[in-house]
Amino acid sequence: MRSIVGEIVNSSDGVTVMDMEASIEHLSRGTLRYVDALLVVLEPYYRSMETAGRTVPLARGLGIERIYGVANKLRSPEDAEAVEAYCRNHDLELIARIPFDENVVEADRVGRAVIDYDAASPIVEELSRAADFLLREVRVGGNGAGRN
């Protein structure tokens, strides 16, 4: 897997986004060797936040400098506060607060991407904002600070 990821990243001038399973296995196997930024997705549940709490220190130990939190499936202000507090307490910059959005369920039901199903959906707006942040902060293709 490490070789495949390296080949993908090194043969591309663009941005490579990988969705990996919630596990520390990627860190222990060196799969993340080529990343410029790691997004840690946290849902407002204990196990999700604890997985993030194990992932972040390991990623920092591997020298990954840009590690950001993404709150997902927030249904209430209490959900948002729980994830925000966890990130504050674990020195993890939270760059997106994605609300639970029934449009995701409906888009999946009809086999469409959410952006194609409802471009004005709250989740699309928040993910667009997060993407803009990453493009600014990681500077892909710029002075070499960002690869993918």
Secondary structure, DSSP 8 states (H G I E B T S, - for coil): -HHHHHHHHHT-SS-------SSSHHHHTTGGGG-S-EEEEE-SSHHHHHHHHHHHHHHHHTT---EEEEEEEE-SHHHHHHHHHHHHHTT-EEEEEEE--HHHHHHHHTT--HHHH-TT-HHHHHHHHHHHHHHHHH-BTSSSSB--
